[in-house]
Amino acid sequence: MKPIRVIGAPQDLGAGRRGVDMGPSALRIARINSQLLELGRSQYDAGNIVVSIQETQGSGNENARYLHQIADLCTRLSADVTRSLSEGEMPLILGGDHSVAIGTIAGAASHFQKHGERMGLIWVDAHADMNTPETTPSGNIHGMPLAVSLGSGPSMLTDIGTVNPKIHPEDTVLIGIRSVDDTERDLVRQSGVTVFTMRDIDERGMWPVIQEAIHIATRKTTGTHLSFDVDALDPHLAPGVGTPVSGGLSYREAHLLMESIADSGSLCSLEVVEINPIIDTGNTTAELAVELVMSALGKRIL
């Protein structure tokens, strides 16, 4: 099994609510490193990437707030992810808000592009994150990372790494979606990505959705990146998230998804984002997130 490189990206500049910058600490307090070792996975914690403190920065363009600072962090994160993959590791990124996915995906896509290959993406989230500066109702870049990875958005972000777009729509699957901005809806429909909303999961059941999602993400690709926003879970299970939305994935639905991704053998990199300890209860959200990461990395009941 590939060794795991843990990289903290404590960024909250892309979010509208403070607190997700403490997500990496919450995950470490929830014993993510020792649990990796207990799972039998060799791991190295590279610490945190240095991030600008919001109070010391001007927000800049109100349609893409903190654009320069986010681009800087994602550029450095992209290089770290590319290096990790080239050294035969699996990078595990601890966010931070979901804008850090711009850097993770750019780095992983650059690695595969060097070998003439491409990467699949499974995006687990309550939100589609496909806004652009032209459609965003908030100006928060954590609502834009999937659009950026598909090639739409500020060039300062889309040009990070060595390939643009980073991913192909036909290799991209969204799971757990239940909150899409009115201005964003047409972008999602026209993008060509596959979207499994919570209604799809209710109607079809989780297992058929998982089977189809993994097939789509792996049929033309060499590896799969998992981008896991903890707000995909129902807030009763995970109250400490940046943007909670009622009616999310259940405990067993989430574990089945992660276990199935592990069984596919395709996982090459992953990130867990949007944990906000300020509004959490006893670090339960981070502890559940660590459980799910372990399932994605191969932990089994038997």
Stockholm file with secondary structure:
# STOCKHOLM 1.0

chainA/1-302         MKPIRVIGAPQDLGAGRRGVDMGPSALRIARINSQLLELGRSQYDAGNIVVSIQETQGSGNENARYLHQIADLCTRLSADVTRSLSEGEMPLILGGDHSVAIGTIAGAASHFQKHGERMGLIWVDAHADMNTPETTPSGNIHGMPLAVSLGSGPSMLTDIGTVNPKIHPEDTVLIGIRSVDDTERDLVRQSGVTVFTMRDIDERGMWPVIQEAIHIATRKTTGTHLSFDVDALDPHLAPGVGTPVSGGLSYREAHLLMESIADSGSLCSLEVVEINPIIDTGNTTAELAVELVMSALGKRIL
#=GR chainA/1-302 SS CCCEEEEEECCCTTSSSTTGGGHHHHHHHTTHHHHHHHTTCCEEEEEECCCCCGGGSCCCCTTSTTHHHHHHHHHHHHHHHHHHHHTTCEEEEEESSGGGHHHHHHHHHHHHHHTTCCEEEEEECSBCCCCCTTTCSSCCGGGSHHHHHTTCSCHHHHTSSSCSSSSCGGGEEEEEECBCCHHHHHHHHHHCCEEEEHHHHHHHCHHHHHHHHHHHHHTTCSEEEEEEEGGGBCTTTCCCBSSCCSSCBCHHHHHHHHHHHHHHTCEEEEEEECBCGGGCSTTHHHHHHHHHHHHHTTCCCC
#=GC SS_cons         CCCEEEEEECCCTTSSSTTGGGHHHHHHHTTHHHHHHHTTCCEEEEEECCCCCGGGSCCCCTTSTTHHHHHHHHHHHHHHHHHHHHTTCEEEEEESSGGGHHHHHHHHHHHHHHTTCCEEEEEECSBCCCCCTTTCSSCCGGGSHHHHHTTCSCHHHHTSSSCSSSSCGGGEEEEEECBCCHHHHHHHHHHCCEEEEHHHHHHHCHHHHHHHHHHHHHTTCSEEEEEEEGGGBCTTTCCCBSSCCSSCBCHHHHHHHHHHHHHHTCEEEEEEECBCGGGCSTTHHHHHHHHHHHHHTTCCCC
//
